[in-house]
Amino acid sequence: RIHKVIGQIISIYYLIGIWHHGDKPTIGETRIKLFYCIYCSLLVLSLAVGAIKSGNRNESIFLMNASIGTAIFTIKNWILTWRQKEILNLLNRVCVFSIRNDVDHKRFDGRIRGFMTLVLVFVTVAAVAGSLGTIVLSALSSEKKLFMKIGFPLDYQNSETAFWIATLFLFTGNFLYSIAVISTAIIWYLLFVCAL
């Protein structure tokens, strides 16, 4: 059967609305999916505008590089959001099977257990470090400055409220991208089960 860690990742996707229950999404679930897709696109746009507006060449290159990487994760999020049925069918076809030999079963379980420890560490680090870094860096900073100079409609450099709105925007954007990074664990799991 599908390992419980992968099952918990799938449960998180259902819980936050990236995936829907049943055969077809309801109108509300479709709106949530569209919101996620548009929100991810806004972070790409924000980084690209920040790169264009930046006066520093090195900062501009960094932000454009981050914008390209974010665009790749946006596409990955879109695939994860809109290809739910295909992903679940693939997981069920590849990962649900029976082993008749006890020796093979013990060997398989031992390797899966070690692999899942690695996956659990990866998922935890991706979720915590990826999304909480924005809040921690903003809160610990002596001056009100974001760790990335993004293009944002509000003047976050001179307004305390706009600064925290921009920080929240980066936090939620990084959280959505940590979801795309966590989906890598599902791909690894599929490949590992196929290899075993």
Secondary structure as GFF3:
##gff-version 3
##sequence-region A 1 196
A	DSSP	alpha_helix	4	16	.	.	.	ID=ss1
A	DSSP	alpha_helix	27	53	.	.	.	ID=ss2
A	DSSP	alpha_helix	57	82	.	.	.	ID=ss3
A	DSSP	alpha_helix	84	95	.	.	.	ID=ss4
A	DSSP	alpha_helix	102	140	.	.	.	ID=ss5
A	DSSP	alpha_helix	160	195	.	.	.	ID=ss6
###
